[in-house]
Amino acid sequence: DVKVTQSSRYLVKRTGEKVFLECVQDMDHENMFWYRQDPGLGLRLIYFSYDVKMKEKGDIPEGYSVSREKKERFSLILESASTNQTSMYLCASSRDEDSNQPQHFGDGTRLSIL
Amino acid sequence: AQKITQTQPGMFVQEKEAVTLDCTYDTSDQSYGLFWYKQPSSGEMIFLIYQGSYDEQNATEGRYSLNFQKARKSANLVISASQLGDSAMYFCAMRSTIIIQGAQKLVFGQGTRLTINP
């Protein structure tokens, strides 16, 4: 089974802090994704990566950056956390060109910015 | 632009009844794919079922089936014989036509919270 592991289930940080959310997958997937989930809005894509050191902006990249130094690990960075970044963050991975195969998700990180 | 609409923010169903969760989509593409995910209160997203636009049969996976009506652009999830453990958020998603180096994005609906009553 595919395993996507997010480093924290719950995280509380202060406004202005630099925040790192970590995600690791064990299935050698090429693609990794970061979403945020807010009530009534579903999941929105922040950034994704299709290879090591490669990244693409999603629909809501402002205020975020990402890092992919190794194939299995994809980090989301909040450069200077703000209260409107309080949300549920979900990481996912998928294999290349298996378009009928689902993205596999981690358990999510509930982030609160005070 | 592609869009997914789930018009039911919440649904309440008696245990053992069948339930239909609505999903309509908007796309100008001929080839696309639709996914349903379940998210229990613990937070993880669980893949349930997939339907390709060219699939002639409606997809089925155990108690889950997809009522795919291409002309109406709807892909409703049907859960037969509901159980207490089916209480969760359910998301419909469409595979985006944008492919970057083999990565295909998903576009999600707003979700439906399903509550199964004993």
Interface residues (C-beta under 8 A of the other chain):
Chain A: R9 E30 N31 F33 Y35 G40 L41 G42 L43 R44 L45 F48 S49 Y50 D51 M54 E56 G58 M88 L90 A92 S94 D96 E97 S99 N100 Q101 P102 Q103 H104 F105 G106 D107 G108 R110
Chain B: I4 Q6 P9 G33 F35 Y37 S42 G43 E44 M45 F47 Y50 G52 F91 A93 R95 I100 Q101 G102 A103 Q104 K105 L106 F108 G109 Q110 G111
